[in-house]
Amino acid sequence: MAATRLNPKDLAHFCDGILKLWNIDLRSYGQRQLHRRLRGMMARVGARNLRDFLKRLNNDPELSEQFRNQFTINVSEFFRDAHLFAKLEEMLKPSGACHDAKKIWSAGCSYGAEPYSLAILMHERRPSGKWQILATDIDREALQRAREGIFSERDLRNVSTTRQLRYFDPVGPDSYAINDKLKRRIKFSTLDLLQPHGHQPRYCDIVLCRNVIIYFTPEAKSQVHQLLVEALRPGGLLLIGATERMPDAEDLALETISPFFYQKSAAA
Ligand SMILES: C[S@@+](CC[C@H](N)C(=O)[O-])C[C@H]1O[C@@H](n2cnc3c(N)ncnc32)[C@H](O)[C@@H]1O
């Protein structure tokens, strides 16, 4: 294969082209990771350089869609990092910090395992209570899968047998459909956390944003942190991923109440 060195001028041209094509600003991604992923993608299609790669993406909608999806990486599973969901479950109990949560936002929900996990917890606490989950992602295809609500055995590996029997119906080999009573509780919509254009939820009791911004630059991360905090009501709770950190928590009037759980100041 021809050389795939990423020269800064070509990369800038490529980023401009991708912003037009996918409406994703690659400059917000950590550069080392970006270079590595682009090199891998170019190698797979045998693109000579970034200009050649961009041309092919522009001329081939199927290829473009395929790479766009790979770029946004939507790996997930039910109750991912089960210890954090166990903690959240505690907080939803009558004596817990979020016992009266009504509006929950799963930001970067991928194909739905995260918001449906939340729906299971909420349904167990308050089966007929007033609550709703908003689930957003930049990836339309992932959202379509989420709306369909069909999952594999692997997705369900952290789901207890009791919950599997209660909330899923087998619909084929290695295919399990989530119950409609949970589906009805979730509103899925497209949202780019870096370009929300005012469409982000407001006054949420709980916001989850996990494993979404790990590859973003520090500037893009703090832009998203700000957005997430603005989406919380005073006293609301933010949950981040088990490998993530929030060095700007204090500046954003967030108090760490447990590792990966932050509470917005009641006065903010
Ligand atoms: C690894 S998945 C995380 C799914 C789930 N939160 C979890 O932890 O299992 C990352 C998701 O972030 C989404 N994503 C990436 N960049 C985004 C952006 N700028 N705005 C919104 N979602 C984005 C991807 O499409 C992908 O579905």
The ligand as an SDF file (V2000), in Angstrom:
LIG
                    3D

 27 29  0  0  0  0  0  0  0  0999 V2000
  -18.8770    3.7210   23.1120 C   0  0  0  0  0  0  0  0  0  0  0  0
  -20.4830    4.3210   22.8130 S   0  0  0  0  0  0  0  0  0  0  0  0
  -21.0630    4.5580   24.4700 C   0  0  0  0  0  0  0  0  0  0  0  0
  -22.4550    4.0500   24.6580 C   0  0  0  0  0  0  0  0  0  0  0  0
  -22.9260    4.0790   26.1210 C   0  0  0  0  0  0  0  0  0  0  0  0
  -22.9120    5.4050   26.6540 N   0  0  0  0  0  0  0  0  0  0  0  0
  -22.0770    3.1580   26.9710 C   0  0  0  0  0  0  0  0  0  0  0  0
  -21.2810    3.6420   27.7770 O   0  0  0  0  0  0  0  0  0  0  0  0
  -22.1960    1.9430   26.8040 O   0  0  0  0  0  0  0  0  0  0  0  0
  -20.1170    5.9920   22.2920 C   0  0  0  0  0  0  0  0  0  0  0  0
  -21.3030    6.6540   21.5890 C   0  0  0  0  0  0  0  0  0  0  0  0
  -21.0120    8.0580   21.5220 O   0  0  0  0  0  0  0  0  0  0  0  0
  -21.5660    8.5430   20.3220 C   0  0  0  0  0  0  0  0  0  0  0  0
  -20.9130    9.8130   19.9810 N   0  0  0  0  0  0  0  0  0  0  0  0
  -19.6530   10.0240   19.5230 C   0  0  0  0  0  0  0  0  0  0  0  0
  -19.4350   11.3280   19.3000 N   0  0  0  0  0  0  0  0  0  0  0  0
  -20.5970   11.9620   19.6400 C   0  0  0  0  0  0  0  0  0  0  0  0
  -21.0130   13.3160   19.6260 C   0  0  0  0  0  0  0  0  0  0  0  0
  -20.2000   14.2920   19.2200 N   0  0  0  0  0  0  0  0  0  0  0  0
  -22.2660   13.6020   20.0270 N   0  0  0  0  0  0  0  0  0  0  0  0
  -23.1120   12.6180   20.4390 C   0  0  0  0  0  0  0  0  0  0  0  0
  -22.7830   11.3190   20.4710 N   0  0  0  0  0  0  0  0  0  0  0  0
  -21.5500   10.9930   20.0670 C   0  0  0  0  0  0  0  0  0  0  0  0
  -21.2720    7.4250   19.3260 C   0  0  0  0  0  0  0  0  0  0  0  0
  -22.0930    7.4880   18.1910 O   0  0  0  0  0  0  0  0  0  0  0  0
  -21.4990    6.1720   20.1580 C   0  0  0  0  0  0  0  0  0  0  0  0
  -22.7780    5.6450   19.9760 O   0  0  0  0  0  0  0  0  0  0  0  0
  1  2  1  0
  2  3  1  0
  2 10  1  0
  3  4  1  0
  4  5  1  0
  5  6  1  0
  5  7  1  0
  7  8  2  0
  7  9  1  0
 10 11  1  0
 11 12  1  0
 11 26  1  0
 12 13  1  0
 13 14  1  0
 13 24  1  0
 14 15  1  0
 14 23  1  0
 15 16  2  0
 16 17  1  0
 17 18  1  0
 17 23  2  0
 18 19  1  0
 18 20  2  0
 20 21  1  0
 21 22  2  0
 22 23  1  0
 24 25  1  0
 24 26  1  0
 26 27  1  0
M  CHG  2   2   1   9  -1
M  END
$$$$
